[in-house]
Amino acid sequence: MSIKARLLLALPLLAFATLTGVGCAADDTVVEADRGLTDDTEANGDSVDEDAITVQQFPVGTVLEATDPLNFRSSPQIAENRIQVLAEGSTVTVRGTNDGSWVPVSYRGTNGWAHGAYLKSTGGAASGGSSDCSSGDGFYCGGNGVTGDANTLFYCRRGVPQVSERCGTTCQKQPNGVPDRCPPPATGTGATSGNYDAIDRAREWVRVGMPYCGGTNGGSDSICGGTCRRTGASNNSAWNAYRSDCSGLVSYAWALRAPGLTTAGFAPNGNGGQLVNFTDLRPGDAVNARGHIILFVRWEDKAAGKARVIEEYSCGRTATERFKYFKNEGGSKVEVVGDSRQYFAIRKD
C-alpha cells in the first residue's frame, strides 16, 4: 500500500480520537520533542530550579554519563541553541570550568554544554553536590532523604535533588510510601487556598514513574496500543483501576471514581468539575482541552504566566512535574503556549 493511501486511511482514526477526547497531548508531543523551550533543561521535560542546584566541578578530562535524555547545547543557557539530544547513558568529557549549573563538555569531537543536574561520573557519583537522595526517587523534605533546608521540599530523581517547592513553614514529613509535602497555607495569611490533596495524590504517580497508558493496569491501551502493564512501585491496588493517561491522572488526583473521566467528561465538555476564571486558578485545579488535561500546582511567576504543573502527556513517557506557560484569553479560557488547542480553567466541584 502506498504511503498516501495509508495516510488517507489513518485520517478518520485521528479524527475519531479528537472527537471522543480519549487521547492526550497530540499537539504537545511536538513541543516536548524540543525540550528547553521553557525552564525544562533536560530532554525528558522534568522541571529544574537551576538556581537551586549546585553542580560539582569535575577536573578537565573527566568522563561523565547522561542520566536522562539530555540537551547538548552550543552555549550555557536555555535558548534556540540545541545541537542534539544525547541518549540516556551517553558519555561526554569535561573540557573546562562550569558556568553556573552548565558543564562544558565534548561529545564525539564536538564541543558544547550540558546541564550538570543530569550528568554523573562514570564511577557513579552524582553531580548534584553533597546532597543525596538515599531514600530513592520521590518528594522529600530537607533532612529526610536529602541534605538541605527543612523548610524546602525536594524532588529526587536518580540520586539528583531538585528544589520542588520552598515551604512557608517546616516541610511535612509523611509515612513511608507517601510523598513529603509543604503544608497548605494557613487561613488568614492571604495565601491562595486550593486542593492540596490532589497535588499530593498526583505526586504519588510522579514518584513511582507512572507510565502513560490509555487503560487500566492489565487492560487494553486504547491510545498507544497493546496492553497496559505496570510493574514495581507503579503496580499498586490504590490506582490499578485507573487509566494512566492525562485524564486518568487528574481523575485519580481529584479522587473521582475509577477508571476516571476522559477529557470529554471534564468541564466544559462534560460534568467533571466546573469552570473557573483564569485569574482564580488555585493549586489542585486543572486546565482542560478536547484531547489533553493538565493539573495545576501553582504559579511560579504569575505575571509571566509561568506555572508548575503535573501531567501524563504522551505514549512512552511517565507522570511528570514541570513548568508550562499559560496565557489568559478571557474568562475561563487559557492558552497553553506551544499547544494549539483551546484550554479552560476548571476546578473540582
N, C-alpha and C positions, 0 to 999 in steps of 0.2 A: 504494500500500500504506500502511496506517495506521502511525503511529509505534509503537503497541502491537504490531502484527504484526511489525514489523522487530525490535523488542526480543526478541520470542519466538524469532525465527529466529537472532538473534545469541547467545542464551544457550548453545546447545550448542557453538558455536565457542569461546566463552570458557572453558567447562568443559574442552574438549579441550586448550586451551593450558595450563591449570593442571595437568591430569593429566600431560601429557607433559613439563612442565618446560622447554619451549622458550623461552617468553617471559621477559623480565627486568623486574622492578620495577614491576609494575602498581600495587601499593599505594603504592609510593614516589613515583610520579608525582604523587599528590595532595599529599604532603608537600612535594615540590620546587616545587609551584606557589605555595607560601607561603614563599619563601626568608627566611632570617633567624631561623628557629626555633632554630638553634644559633648558632655563631660565623660562619656564612656571612653576609656583609654585602650582597653584590650578588645580583641576581636569578637568575643562571645557576648559582649554587651553588658557585663556586670558593672555596677556602679562603683566608682572610686572617688574618695575625697583625697585629691592629690596632695593638698597642703598638709594633710594629717599623717601622711606616710613618710617615714624616714627610711631611705633606701641606703643600704650598705655600699660603701665604696670598695670595689674589688680592685686588686692590682691589675695593671695592664697585662694582657695575655691570658687572664682567667677565662676559662670556658664556662659559659652559663647555658642553662636549659630553659626553654619556654614552658611554663606550667599550664598554659592555655593557648588557644589560637591567638596570635599576638600581632598587632600592627607594627610593622617595621617602617620607620619614617625617615624622611630626609633631614628633619630638623626637630629639636626638642620641644615640641608643642603639638597641641591638637589643632589641626588645620587641614586644608586640602593638600597634604604633603606625604601621603602614604605611598611607599614604594611597592609593598606587597604585604599579604598576611602570611606570617610564618605558622606552620602547623605546630600543634602541641608536641613537645618533645624535640623540636628543632634546637640546634646548638649554635650559639653565637660567641664571639670572642671580644672581651673588653679591650678598647683601644685608647682610652683616655679617662679624664676626670668627669664625674657626673655633673649634670646641670640640673640641680634640684632633684626631682624624682626620676629624671631621664638619664639613661645609661648609654654612652657612646659605644657602639658595637660594630663589628663587621660580620657579614654573613655571605659566605661563598664569594669572597673577594669584593663585595660591595659594602661601603661604609654607610652607617645610618644610626638611628636612635631607637630605643625601645623603653617602655615604662618599666622601671625596676620592680614594681609590685608583682610582676608576672614573670620574673626571672629568678632562677635559683642556681647555685653552684652545682656542678655535676657530682660533687661529693655529698649533696643532699641538704646543705644549709640554705635556708630560705633567705631572700634578700630583703626581708621586711624589717630588719633591725633586730633589736634584742627581744621584741615581743614574741610570744609563742601562742599557739592555739592547741595546747596539749589535749583539750577535750574533744577535738575533731571539728569538722565544719559546722557552722551554725552561728547563732547570735549569742554573744557572751558579754556580760558586764566586765568592766575593768577589774582585774584581780580574780576573775572566775574563768580560767582557761586562757586568758590573755593578759599580758602585762599592760597596765595603763590606768588612767584615772577612773575611780569608782563611779563617777558621775557620767561615764561615757559608755554607750552600747557599741560593741564592735561586731563586725561580720567577719568570721574566719572562713577562708577558702583555701584548702590545700596548704595549711600552715602559714598563710599570709593574712595578717589582720588588717581590716579596713574600718575606718570610723563610719558607723551607720547613722548614729544619732547622738547628739550631746544632750543628755537629760537635764531638765531643770533642777531636779533633786537627785538623790542617790539612785542609781540604776537598780532595778529589782531583779535579784537572782531567783530563778524558778527551779522546780524539781527536775531531775534528770529526764531528758527527752522532751522538755518544754522549753522553747526559746526564752532566754532572758529578755527583759523589756524595760523601756523607760516608762515610768508611771504616767497615767493620764494627768493632764494639768489640773491643779486644784481649782475648785469652784471659787469664783470671786477674784481670780488672778488676771482676768482679761484674756486668757488664752482661749483658743478655739476648741470647743467641745467636739467630740467625734466618737466613732465606733472603733475603739482601740482593740476590742476583742477580735474584730475582723482582721485587723493587721496582724495580730499575734497568730491567728489561725493560718493566714496566708504565708506567714514566715515559716510555719512548720513545713510547708511544701518547698520553700526555698532551701531550708536547712537540709532536707533529705535529697535535694536534686530531683524533685518530682518530674518525670519525663512527660513531655507533651503527648497526649493521645486523645483521640475523639471517642473514647469509650470507657467503660468501667474496667477495673482490673480483671483480666481474663476475657473481656468482651471484645466484640468486633470494633475495629478502628474505622469509623465512618469517614474520617478525614484523611488520614495518612495511609490507610490500607493495612491489612493484616490483623493481628490480634494485639491488644494492649497487655503487656506483661511487665509487671513491676516486681523488682527484686530488692533484697536488702531492706534498708530502712524505709524505702518508698512503698513497700508491701505492708500495709497497716489496715487493720479492720475498721479504724475510725474513718477512713476515706476511700476504701476499696470500692465502695458502691457509687462513687462519684466519677464522672468523666474528668480527665485531667487536661482538658483544653482550656481556653481562656475563660469561657463562661462557667466551666466546671470549677475552676479556681475561685471565682467570685461567689458562686453558689455555696461552696464549702466555707469560704470566709464569712459569708453572711448567714451561715447555719441554715440554709434552705434545704428542703427535702432532696435526698439523693434520687436520681443521678445528677440533678441540677438542671437549671434552665439553659436553653440556648440563648444566643444574643437576641433572637426574635422574641424571647419570653421576657426580657428585661424592658423597662420603660426606655423610650416611648413606644416601642413596638408591642410590648405586652404588659402584664400586670406586675412584673417583678420590680419593686421599688417605685419611686416617684421622682418626677423631675424637680431639680432644684436650680437656683440661679448659679451661674458660673462663679460669681463673686462670693458665693456662700459655700464653696467646696470645703468639706471638712475631712479630717482623717477617717478612713474607712468608707468614704463614698466611692463612686466609680464613674468612669466616662464610657458610654456605650455607643456603638455604631452597628449597622447591619453587617455583621461579619467579625467584629472584634470588640472586646470589653477589657478595660484596664482598671485595676484597683488603685485608688489614690491614697498615698500615705501621708504626704504633707507638702507644703511649699518649701522649697529651698531658697527661692528668690521670687516672690510673688510678682514683683514689679516687672521682672524679666520673663515671667511665665514658666520658670524652671520648677518642675515638680518631681518629687520622688514617687515612684510607682512600683507596683508588683504585678507581674503578668506571666502568663503562659502564651508564647507568641508564635511558635511555628514547629512543624514536624522536626524531630531530631534535636530539639532544644529542651531545656528544663526551666522550671519556675525561677524567675529572676527578679531581683530588686535593683532598680537603676533609675536614671534620670530620663525624663522626656520634657519637651517644651510645649506648652499649651497657649492658645490664643483665645481671647474672649470674642465670640461672634454675636453676642447679644442674647440676653435671657439665659436659657439653659444650653445654648449651642456652643460647642467647643471645637476648635481646630487643633488637632494633634499635628505638630509640624512634621512634614515629611510623609504624611498619610492623607490621601485624597478623600477619605470618607468623612461624612458628617457625624460628629460625635455629640452626645448630650450628657450633661452632668446629672447623675441620679443618686438617690440615697435609699437605703433600706427603709421600708415603712416603719 
